């Protein structure tokens, strides 16, 4: 028997996480170029609680939050070559109803096919942090042997950045809470610093010696990134994962610093067909790397779908790990539209 409705978490303007409500909705049909996905797992990201707390220009009462999910395609709109029954992961556009639901309508051009060897929860951990990492790395030209710094390497984006930067042949330095140091050093990081220690920048300078950083990836804030700009050498790259640099952090005609903004959601609003194709190919490569073990995912913290608001509060409060909910498998027998 086919489902005619589904459960979703609904947003109420001005009430933040406390305003999330479980509602039932009629099951939608995918439009041309879309697929309808029966979610099997969803993962939380900081952007989720931030949008729920702050709101979004496109949101109205009843908006379903959530950007990351994994599930099975149950129906496909006109012009879509994805066969119903295909397991996919996705990063949803912020302006559309999202993954905090049993079903989600997604633009077919952006969904990622999931390797058979990768379980739902692991795949759900990848889209937002993994594709953000890919976008950040694409800003910086390859230069094997150069020194780079990942600020905030204990988070999901930071962990992926460290691994992929090492695979590029860079000498990687990192900052993270002490609980992450052993793992990061085991991955091959040259040195890791506790960002709460006030002298860590001086220690890094001493260890670099005459070298300077080629690239700096900051996951904290634009303001924080600006304070670290002097660590970069000639033709260095300052990559902001959070915020961006509204004004140059260093005087003109000095080290010729390049400033980079990372905004994954922009691909949904401004990306061309080729941009979406590149994103899809990159995402599927990263999922395959997770499946074959050449890329490690953050430690998972599994929660029940019914407990989603509490998991968001824990994430906002700084609880580590990747929060993932697994949903009961829904019927996948709908016909192609």
Order of alpha helices (4+ residues) and beta strands (2+ residues): beta-beta-beta-alpha-beta-beta-beta-beta-alpha-alpha-beta-alpha-beta-alpha-beta-alpha-beta-alpha-beta-beta-alpha-alpha-beta-alpha-beta
